[in-house]
Amino acid sequence: MPVNIPAAPAAAEECVRSALGPATTRAGRPPYLDHGDLDLDLPLPVHRLGPVAGTLTPPGARLTGWRFLLTREGRTVGAAEAAPTADGWAFSHFCEGPYIASTERTVRLAESLPETYQPRLLSVPELYMLTLWLHSESAAEPGEGSPLPQDLLVPLTPAPPGIAAGRAVRTDVLLPLLSTRLAPPVGLAS
């Protein structure tokens, strides 16, 4: 079944389109922006998982932005993010590296699953980890909610040691494993 790709807020998309324009300053601008028109593809809400360590209940998540893959002639060359502000949305940053190809590849794999999911990105800052979060409530508001036990998390490449990248795992199985990957807080190590 196909995944249910949510529609990004128009203002988030517009601020990313503006950042792609030629009027953008050269400082911090990736070179791929200067080689022709780019299309925005695969808009995904980006959520940040609350602290994994030291909680008995599953951590919550909050929306931190929307990421758009940047494509030229059907080929992904990078990504760009917009972040929510008090006034709406603002361009945040351009993204490069292995998470871009891994995101694209993992969403395509999710399309072959028997159930319909809403894809989102879920950052786990404590482990420098990014996952594709396949939310089981495929029609849910994409900027709200936290991972449900039956949702699937697919760690993107590169994943932390001991975590299999590219493999869909239920939230209620992966989250406890993540907490074992964290170093104990300073002063509590034996």
Salt bridges, closest charged atoms under 4 A:
GLU13 OE2 - ARG17 NH2 2.88
ASP34 OD1 - ARG26 NH1 2.89
ASP34 OD1 - ARG29 NE 3.11
ASP41 OD2 - ARG108 NH2 3.98
GLU81 OE2 - ARG67 NH2 2.59
GLU81 OE2 - HIS93 NE2 3.81
GLU111 OE2 - ARG108 NH1 3.50
GLU137 OE1 - HIS135 NE2 3.71
ASP151 OD2 - HIS135 ND1 2.74
ASP172 OD2 - ARG170 NH2 2.79
